[in-house]
Amino acid sequence: MKKVLIAVSTLALIYFFITHRSDSKASSCVRSTSPDRLYIAEECRLDWNHRDNPEYVGRVYGAASGKLIARRTFSTPSPKIMWADNYVQFQIGGDDDDLVMLPPSLYDRINALYWRMTQW
C-alpha cells in the first residue's frame, strides 16, 4: 500500500510539473470586472506558439481579496472576456476549457492555490 501511495504521489507531482508553467511571459493583458463586482477576470497572451492560435491564460480573482481563485490556459484566435450569471468565458465560441463556473469549483480553487504558492 505504501508503494502505491508513493507512486500516485510521484505521478501527481509529475503531472503538476508538466502542466503548470510560468506566466512570466504573459503579455497583452486585459481585465474585466463582473457585473455584480464580485470577480475580476484577466486574460493574457502567453505564447504565439507559431500556429494559427496563440496560447492565452485566463485568471479569475476575488474582487474583495484580490486573490487568484481560478486559472485556465487555452488557445484561440478570438480572445474575449464574457460574463454570464454563473460563469465567465475567455473566448468567443469557446469550449469548456476556457469556462469558469462562478463561484469556482473546489478543483479550481486548489489549482489557484497551487499557482499562488509557486509564484516567486
Buried (B, 14 or more C-beta within 10 A) or exposed (E): EEEEEEEEEEEEEEEEEEEBEEBEEBEEEBEBBBEEEEBBBBBBBBBEEEEEBBBBBBBBBBEEEEEBBBBBBBBBEEBBBBBEEEEBBBBEEBEEEBBBBBBBEEEBBEBBEBBEEEEE
